[in-house]
């Protein structure tokens, strides 16, 4: 049997130890971490993915201390960034962090080739219809009528209506359209990405431009909102055109377009975990609710989960909410009620605190003393009010 992500298999009732549904970042990284632990070398691992090209047509960005395991796949990296608000800009050196970007194409081509080296990993191109728990494990039913038996399932399929249909935790969306552009003249500072350029009109929301310069004339220019509802496509594009017009009057080429919609919500998705099925990635609450960043979290949680599985513990014991879940919840409560406050809140962090502390806080590795330092940067009353309301409403 050929183990190739380009092949379609048609087998019935095969037995596996672990099945990963979805070969996006989370599923791929989990499978990779399992290959690094000898415990899994004799285990049969199945990856089921729809096999379309959507997983290639995207980029991931994240910050990381120093050199990283995936640095050979990077499209670009930076050591500083800028935040702008009301005609003022704040330049931040990131040391010891680096901001890094990976293209989906490079990422998946690398790991598709990596998995070919492991005969115990099989990749099937299927559309999963249902997962049914049994006494023996889980039966996976696919639209092709194929079924697979497995002991444990890690499911990255995300159910957006599940979030939208509950009311306890407000749901915002990080929605965006980005253009990869090439200009005729040098207009970008290739050393300095713009994390959040709040100089664009806010219009009652939290709106900003996100600019990743790959050279002096090539960059990703992305119009992003943290708000409850997405815009019409033309609104994003008009804002990008207007923004670029302020940089250059000469023609430019749009090389590639990316778009996305990332849920920002503290709904405890991980509570759906049973002793045999665990949601992972965005579906498992691995997205940082207050920022929408998922890639680095998926990398770290995949590493921790693989080690956890090698110790043969109950899946339900893997994850529990901590203090950062509460911090995120308070911010989202504020932005849901008063979305226009986002620019001032985020800018206050970068105006009054240094980037390494902020990034350490956002990657959830700060001490309580450091937490207080970060949270004291914005005006405190909105957060106190949000905390009091949440105590009444419940966490």
NUDO-465953 format. One line per field, with one value per residue (C-alpha): x, y, z; residue in three letters. Coordinates in Angstrom, 1 decimal. Example, Ala and Ser with C-alpha at 12.3 -4.5 7.8 and 13.67 -1.06 7.14 Angstrom:
// residues 2
px = [12.3:13.7]
py = [-4.5:-1.1]
pz = [7.8:7.1]
rest = [Ala:Ser]
// end
This chain:
// residues 395
px = [0.0:1.4:1.5:1.1:-1.0:-1.7:-3.4:-7.0:-7.6:-10.8:-10.6:-13.2:-13.0:-9.3:-8.0:-5.9:-4.6:-5.0:-6.9:-6.4:-9.3:-8.0:-4.4:-4.3:-1.7:-3.0:-3.5:-0.2:1.8:0.2:1.1:4.7:5.1:4.0:6.7:9.3:8.4:9.4:6.2:4.2:6.6:4.6:1.2:-1.0:-1.8:-4.4:-4.8:-8.0:-8.2:-10.5:-7.4:-8.4:-5.9:-7.4:-4.8:-2.1:-3.6:-2.7:0.1:0.7:2.6:3.7:6.4:9.0:12.1:15.2:15.7:12.8:12.3:10.5:12.9:14.0:10.4:10.1:9.0:10.4:11.2:11.5:13.1:10.9:7.4:5.3:1.9:0.2:-2.7:-3.9:-1.0:1.5:3.6:5.4:8.4:9.2:12.3:11.3:14.4:14.6:11.6:11.4:8.2:8.0:5.8:5.3:3.5:1.0:2.5:6.0:4.6:2.5:4.9:7.5:5.3:3.7:7.3:8.1:5.1:6.2:9.2:6.9:5.2:2.9:1.2:-1.4:-3.1:-6.6:-8.5:-12.0:-14.8:-15.7:-19.4:-19.6:-17.7:-19.5:-18.1:-18.3:-17.0:-14.0:-13.2:-14.6:-16.1:-15.4:-18.0:-17.1:-19.2:-17.5:-19.2:-15.7:-15.5:-12.5:-12.1:-9.8:-9.0:-8.7:-9.8:-8.4:-10.9:-10.0:-13.3:-14.7:-18.4:-19.0:-22.8:-22.0:-20.4:-23.0:-25.9:-24.8:-25.1:-23.0:-19.7:-19.8:-18.5:-16.3:-14.7:-11.2:-12.1:-9.8:-8.8:-5.1:-3.4:0.2:1.3:4.3:4.9:6.9:8.8:10.2:7.5:7.8:10.2:11.3:12.6:9.4:6.0:3.0:1.2:-1.7:-2.1:-5.1:-4.9:-7.6:-11.1:-12.6:-16.3:-17.4:-15.3:-11.8:-10.2:-6.5:-4.1:-1.6:1.4:4.1:6.9:9.0:11.1:11.0:8.4:6.6:4.3:1.1:-1.3:-4.3:-7.4:-8.5:-11.4:-12.2:-16.0:-19.2:-20.0:-17.9:-18.1:-18.9:-15.8:-15.7:-15.3:-12.1:-10.8:-11.7:-9.8:-6.7:-6.8:-7.1:-4.2:-1.9:-2.8:-1.3:2.0:2.4:0.7:2.4:0.7:1.1:0.4:-1.8:0.1:-2.1:-5.2:-5.9:-8.9:-10.1:-12.5:-11.2:-13.6:-12.7:-14.6:-13.9:-16.6:-14.9:-14.7:-12.3:-15.1:-16.4:-13.5:-14.5:-12.3:-12.0:-12.6:-10.7:-11.3:-8.0:-6.9:-9.5:-12.2:-10.5:-10.1:-6.4:-6.9:-5.9:-9.3:-8.1:-5.8:-6.9:-3.4:-3.4:-0.2:2.2:-0.4:-1.0:2.7:3.0:-0.2:0.6:4.0:2.3:-0.5:1.9:3.8:0.6:-0.7:2.6:1.8:-1.6:-3.6:-7.3:-8.0:-10.3:-7.4:-5.3:-6.7:-8.2:-8.8:-6.4:-6.0:-5.4:-8.8:-10.3:-8.2:-9.3:-12.9:-12.8:-11.3:-13.8:-16.7:-15.5:-15.0:-18.4:-20.2:-17.9:-16.1:-14.8:-12.6:-10.2:-7.8:-7.2:-6.9:-4.3:-2.4:-2.1:-0.3:2.3:2.6:3.3:4.9:7.8:7.2:8.9:6.7:3.5:4.4:5.3:1.9:0.1:1.8:0.6:3.9:4.0:3.9:1.0:3.2:3.9:0.2:-0.6:2.1:0.5:-3.1:-2.4:-1.5:-5.0:-7.6:-8.8:-12.5:-13.7:-12.0:-13.2:-16.8:-16.4:-15.1:-18.1:-20.5:-18.8:-19.0:-22.7:-23.2:-20.7:-17.5]
py = [0.0:3.4:6.0:9.2:12.3:12.3:8.9:8.1:4.8:2.8:0.4:-0.6:-1.2:-0.8:-0.6:2.3:3.4:7.2:9.1:12.8:14.4:17.4:18.0:21.7:23.2:21.5:18.1:18.1:19.4:16.8:13.9:15.3:15.5:11.9:10.8:12.2:10.0:6.3:5.2:5.9:4.1:0.8:2.6:2.9:6.6:7.7:11.2:11.9:15.1:16.4:16.8:20.2:23.0:25.4:24.4:25.7:29.0:30.8:32.0:31.8:34.3:34.0:35.2:33.0:33.3:33.1:30.2:27.7:24.2:25.4:28.3:26.5:26.9:30.7:33.1:36.0:37.1:40.4:41.7:44.8:46.1:49.2:50.2:53.4:55.4:58.9:60.1:58.6:55.5:53.3:51.3:48.2:46.0:42.4:40.8:38.0:37.3:37.2:37.6:34.9:34.0:30.6:29.9:27.1:25.6:25.3:24.0:21.2:20.1:19.7:17.6:15.6:14.5:13.9:11.6:9.4:8.4:6.7:3.5:3.6:6.9:6.7:9.6:9.2:11.8:11.5:13.7:12.5:12.3:11.1:9.7:7.2:6.0:2.3:0.0:-0.8:2.8:5.0:4.2:6.9:7.1:8.9:10.2:7.7:4.9:3.9:3.3:3.2:1.8:3.7:3.9:7.7:10.6:14.1:16.2:19.6:20.2:23.5:24.0:27.8:27.6:26.0:29.3:31.5:29.7:30.2:33.4:33.1:33.9:36.8:35.9:38.4:37.7:38.5:39.0:40.3:40.4:40.8:41.6:40.5:43.5:44.4:48.1:49.8:51.9:51.2:52.1:49.6:49.5:45.9:45.8:46.9:45.2:47.2:45.0:47.3:50.6:52.1:55.4:54.0:55.2:53.1:53.6:52.3:49.1:47.9:48.3:48.3:47.7:44.8:45.1:42.5:43.9:41.2:43.7:47.4:46.8:43.6:43.2:41.7:44.6:43.4:45.2:43.6:44.0:42.6:42.9:40.9:40.8:40.7:43.3:43.1:42.2:45.6:47.4:45.6:46.1:49.8:50.4:48.6:50.7:53.9:52.8:52.0:55.3:57.1:55.2:55.4:57.0:54.5:51.3:48.1:44.4:42.3:39.0:37.0:37.5:35.9:36.2:34.8:34.8:33.6:33.3:35.2:33.6:32.0:29.3:26.3:24.1:21.7:20.5:18.5:16.1:12.6:9.6:8.8:12.0:15.3:18.5:20.1:23.4:26.1:23.4:22.7:26.2:26.4:29.9:32.7:34.3:37.9:38.0:35.2:33.7:29.9:28.6:28.8:27.7:24.6:23.9:24.0:22.1:19.5:18.9:18.7:16.4:13.9:13.6:13.3:10.5:8.6:8.3:6.8:9.2:9.9:12.6:14.5:15.2:17.1:20.6:23.0:26.7:29.1:32.7:33.8:32.4:34.8:37.7:37.1:36.8:40.2:41.9:40.2:41.3:44.9:44.8:43.1:45.9:48.7:47.7:51.2:50.9:48.4:50.8:52.7:49.6:47.9:51.1:51.7:48.4:49.3:52.9:52.1:48.7:47.1:44.5:41.5:41.8:42.1:39.2:37.0:37.9:37.1:33.7:33.1:32.7:35.7:35.6:37.2:40.2:40.6:40.1:43.1:45.2:44.5:44.9:48.2:49.8:50.5:52.4:50.1:50.9:49.0:45.8:46.2:46.7:43.6:41.6:42.5:41.7:38.4:37.5:38.0:36.2:33.4:32.2]
pz = [0.0:-1.0:1.8:-0.2:0.4:-3.3:-3.3:-2.5:-0.7:-0.6:2.3:4.9:8.6:9.0:12.6:13.9:17.3:16.6:14.0:13.2:11.3:9.3:8.1:8.9:11.2:14.4:12.9:11.0:14.0:16.3:13.9:13.6:17.4:17.6:15.1:17.5:20.4:20.3:22.0:18.8:16.4:16.6:16.6:13.5:12.9:10.4:9.0:7.3:5.2:2.5:0.3:-1.3:-1.9:0.7:3.3:0.9:0.2:3.4:5.7:9.4:11.5:15.1:17.5:19.0:21.2:19.0:16.6:16.1:14.8:11.7:10.8:7.6:6.3:7.0:4.3:6.4:9.9:11.7:15.0:15.5:14.8:14.9:16.2:15.1:16.5:16.1:14.0:16.5:16.0:18.5:17.4:19.4:19.5:20.1:21.5:22.5:20.2:16.5:14.4:11.8:8.8:7.1:3.9:3.9:0.7:2.2:5.5:4.0:1.3:4.0:6.3:3.5:2.7:6.3:6.9:3.9:6.0:8.6:7.5:10.5:9.3:6.6:4.9:3.4:1.4:2.7:4.0:7.5:8.1:11.7:14.6:16.8:20.1:20.8:23.6:21.5:20.4:17.7:14.3:11.7:8.9:5.7:2.9:0.6:2.7:4.0:7.7:10.0:13.5:15.9:19.6:19.8:17.6:17.4:15.4:14.0:12.3:13.6:14.2:14.0:14.7:18.1:19.1:17.5:19.1:22.7:24.6:27.8:26.0:23.4:19.9:18.0:14.7:13.5:9.9:7.1:3.5:2.6:-0.6:-1.4:-3.5:-5.5:-6.1:-8.8:-6.3:-2.9:-0.4:2.5:5.4:5.0:8.6:10.3:10.1:11.2:13.7:14.2:12.3:13.9:11.9:9.6:10.4:13.2:12.4:15.8:15.6:16.2:12.7:11.7:8.9:9.3:7.0:6.6:4.4:2.6:0.8:0.0:-2.8:-1.7:1.3:2.6:3.3:5.3:6.5:9.7:12.1:15.6:15.5:15.6:11.9:8.7:6.0:2.3:0.3:-1.4:1.9:2.8:-0.7:-0.8:2.5:1.1:-2.1:0.0:2.3:-0.6:-2.4:0.6:0.0:-3.7:-6.7:-9.1:-10.2:-8.2:-8.8:-6.6:-6.6:-4.2:-2.0:1.3:3.5:6.8:9.6:13.0:16.0:19.1:22.0:25.4:25.0:26.5:23.4:25.2:27.4:24.5:25.0:25.9:26.9:23.1:21.1:21.5:19.5:18.5:16.9:16.6:17.2:20.6:21.8:20.8:19.3:21.6:22.1:22.5:19.5:17.1:16.9:16.7:15.0:17.9:20.4:18.1:18.0:21.8:22.6:20.0:21.7:25.1:23.8:22.2:25.4:27.4:25.1:25.4:29.1:28.3:30.4:30.0:27.3:29.6:31.9:29.3:29.4:31.9:31.9:33.7:34.5:30.9:29.8:32.3:31.1:27.5:28.6:30.2:27.1:24.8:27.1:26.8:23.0:22.5:24.4:23.3:20.1:19.5:22.5:21.0:19.4:22.6:24.7:22.4:21.8:25.6:26.0:23.3:24.5:28.1:28.1:26.2:23.5:25.2:28.2:26.1:23.9:26.9:28.4:25.1:24.9:28.4:30.2:32.6:36.3:38.2:39.0:35.3:34.5:36.8:35.0:31.6:32.7:34.5:31.1:29.9:31.8:34.6:35.0:31.9:33.1:36.7:35.3:33.0:36.0:38.2:35.4:34.7:38.4:38.3:34.9:35.7:34.1]
rest = [Unk:Unk:Unk:Unk:Unk:Unk:Unk:Unk:Unk:Unk:Unk:Unk:Unk:Unk:Unk:Unk:Unk:Unk:Unk:Unk:Unk:Unk:Unk:Unk:Unk:Unk:Unk:Unk:Unk:Unk:Unk:Unk:Unk:Unk:Unk:Unk:Unk:Unk:Unk:Unk:Unk:Unk:Unk:Unk:Unk:Unk:Unk:Unk:Unk:Unk:Unk:Unk:Unk:Unk:Unk:Unk:Unk:Unk:Unk:Unk:Unk:Unk:Unk:Unk:Unk:Unk:Unk:Unk:Unk:Unk:Unk:Unk:Unk:Unk:Unk:Unk:Unk:Unk:Unk:Unk:Unk:Unk:Unk:Unk:Unk:Unk:Unk:Unk:Unk:Unk:Unk:Unk:Unk:Unk:Unk:Unk:Unk:Unk:Unk:Unk:Unk:Unk:Unk:Unk:Unk:Unk:Unk:Unk:Unk:Unk:Unk:Unk:Unk:Unk:Unk:Unk:Unk:Unk:Unk:Unk:Unk:Unk:Unk:Unk:Unk:Unk:Unk:Unk:Unk:Unk:Unk:Unk:Unk:Unk:Unk:Unk:Unk:Unk:Unk:Unk:Unk:Unk:Unk:Unk:Unk:Unk:Unk:Unk:Unk:Unk:Unk:Unk:Unk:Unk:Unk:Unk:Unk:Unk:Unk:Unk:Unk:Unk:Unk:Unk:Unk:Unk:Unk:Unk:Unk:Unk:Unk:Unk:Unk:Unk:Unk:Unk:Unk:Unk:Unk:Unk:Unk:Unk:Unk:Unk:Unk:Unk:Unk:Unk:Unk:Unk:Unk:Unk:Unk:Unk:Unk:Unk:Unk:Unk:Unk:Unk:Unk:Unk:Unk:Unk:Unk:Unk:Unk:Unk:Unk:Unk:Unk:Unk:Unk:Unk:Unk:Unk:Unk:Unk:Unk:Unk:Unk:Unk:Unk:Unk:Unk:Unk:Unk:Unk:Unk:Unk:Unk:Unk:Unk:Unk:Unk:Unk:Unk:Unk:Unk:Unk:Unk:Unk:Unk:Unk:Unk:Unk:Unk:Unk:Unk:Unk:Unk:Unk:Unk:Unk:Unk:Unk:Unk:Unk:Unk:Unk:Unk:Unk:Unk:Unk:Unk:Unk:Unk:Unk:Unk:Unk:Unk:Unk:Unk:Unk:Unk:Unk:Unk:Unk:Unk:Unk:Unk:Unk:Unk:Unk:Unk:Unk:Unk:Unk:Unk:Unk:Unk:Unk:Unk:Unk:Unk:Unk:Unk:Unk:Unk:Unk:Unk:Unk:Unk:Unk:Unk:Unk:Unk:Unk:Unk:Unk:Unk:Unk:Unk:Unk:Unk:Unk:Unk:Unk:Unk:Unk:Unk:Unk:Unk:Unk:Unk:Unk:Unk:Unk:Unk:Unk:Unk:Unk:Unk:Unk:Unk:Unk:Unk:Unk:Unk:Unk:Unk:Unk:Unk:Unk:Unk:Unk:Unk:Unk:Unk:Unk:Unk:Unk:Unk:Unk:Unk:Unk:Unk:Unk:Unk:Unk:Unk:Unk:Unk:Unk:Unk:Unk:Unk:Unk:Unk:Unk:Unk:Unk:Unk:Unk:Unk:Unk:Unk:Unk:Unk:Unk:Unk:Unk:Unk:Unk:Unk:Unk:Unk:Unk:Unk:Unk:Unk:Unk:Unk:Unk:Unk]
// end
